[in-house]
């Protein structure tokens, strides 16, 4: 091909490795999260990584496209100087199925009260987000400590807007990891959404780069 | 800002639209505010989806920035309505949103909903636009449908409750 094509590639090539490094690290975290979720509900869960994108906060709801879908969102924040928000999102019905499977397998119970469901969903958050982060910590040798989980159930865009408002306050773009959880042939919708800050992003790229290069 | 004449149109964060009867404008808000203004005599109304209270504190040139902040979005919607034929003396306002979606979690950002509502009200008062109804606060998201011509606002929450203001 022509020299012009090479220069086009050259212009873009600075961007490609950084995204690829983040995708690589994110996929590793998601893989561990899938394993943890599989063990929790004793069914095989696989996770794909269909999308990583950077967008203005106000563009995020359209990119995720969930809008008025009833969801359960489990929220954790990275403590310390990495201060960034992590959301684990499930469709409301999928969250119920995960909690039921987990409690049946753990406590051998069919009947659940609301308090147990609440604890169980937050435990799902601990385990899935915890696995995600510990895989990344091990790989990058960074200390990534999350806050305890809190969760809420509501239409997705309403839950999302406070996080997007926060990014706007800090004049930050959103970097979103969207992950699909799949169980057997049945598609469970789930997403891990991490709003990276610049410090964490730069650190991940720098550590990822030195690992990948050698 | 767009003008649409379809039956139904949805807006997202920091978006604004002005439409004539019989358009229905919808959006979904948590801590954000849906500000609706309308002139029911001339059958024209508009909605803006406000994210944060004050432009001068934070703005560094994000997209749709005038519509994103309460203090600039209120005059922006008023001007848009007047430029499309509404008469200022007939214009009324309604607002919904400003919830705290994680009430057990104590973080200053979660007060953003209340601050948003307060700045919208203050700005409406400054501009002399009567706030005739509101459904703000609480800890539930709101799915909103606004009839541009009549000014009726239909608010749904996930617990299945529907209100009209």
Interface residues (C-beta under 8 A of the other chain):
Chain A: X56 X57 X58 X59 X61 X62 X67 X68 X70 X75 X150 X152 X153 X154 X155 X157 X158 X159 X160 X161 X162 X164 X165 X166 X168 X169 X171
Chain B: X10 X12 X13 X14 X15 X28 X29 X30 X31 X32 X51 X52 X58 X60 X62 X63 X64 X68 X99 X101 X102 X104 X105 X109 X110 X112 X113 X139 X140 X141 X142 X143 X158
